[in-house]
């Protein structure tokens, strides 16, 4: 699980990340958190995960990214609310 800190809400990040994740064939989810951060899980090919992280860095002002292990397996990618 990734937690993105910075200017990450109110910029269309979830929708744009959803589209990119679907095009890359990744599984997982993305959602806004109450504290102003964005939480995301990406599962799939490691190079594609690196690619989507770089994509997010290009469309949002990221101050910090935290990473936590997530053992849950996902079948598709979705936006959570």
N, C-alpha and C positions, 0 to 999 in steps of 0.2 A: 504494500500500500504506500502510495506517495501522498504527502501533504504539501501542497504548494502555498507558500506565503508570499505576500506582496499585493500588487494590484491585479487580482485574479478573478474578481467578481464584477458583474455588470459590463463585461466586455465581449460577451458571446463565446467565452472559452469553452463552456460545456458543449454547445452545439457544434462548434468547429472541431473540437477534439473528438466528439462522437463520430463525425463524418470521416475524419482521418483514421480513427481506430477501425471503423467498418471497412474502409478501403484497404487497410493493411491486414485485415483478417484477424485482429486482436480481440480477445475476450476481456471482460471486466466491467467496470462502471466508472462514472465520474459524478460527483455531486458537490454542491455548495455546502459549506458547514456554517453553523451559526456564528462562529468566531471570525468570519471573513476569509477563511482559507478555503481551498478546494481540495477535496480528497479524491484520489483515483487509484484504481487497480488496473494494471495491464498484464495480460497473460498471452503468451505466444512466443514467436521467434525473438531471441534476444536482440538481434540487429534492428528489428522492427520496433521493439520497445525503446531502444536508444533513439531511433528516428522520431518517434512521437514525443519523447521528452524534449528533444531539440526543437521540434515543431512548436511545442508549448512555450519554450523559452523565447521563441521568435514572435509570439503573438501576445505575450503577457509580460508585465514587469515582475520578475521573480526575485524576491529577496533571499529566499531560502527554500530548499526542498528537503523534507524529512522522508526517510524510508523506513518502513516496518514490514516484517515478513507477514504474509497472508497465506494461510493454507487452504482456503476455500477455492474450489475450482468453479469457473464460470464457463457457460456454453456460448454466450454471445456478449455483445457490448451494449450497455444501456446508460441512459441518463437517469440518475436517481434524484428524487425530490424529498 
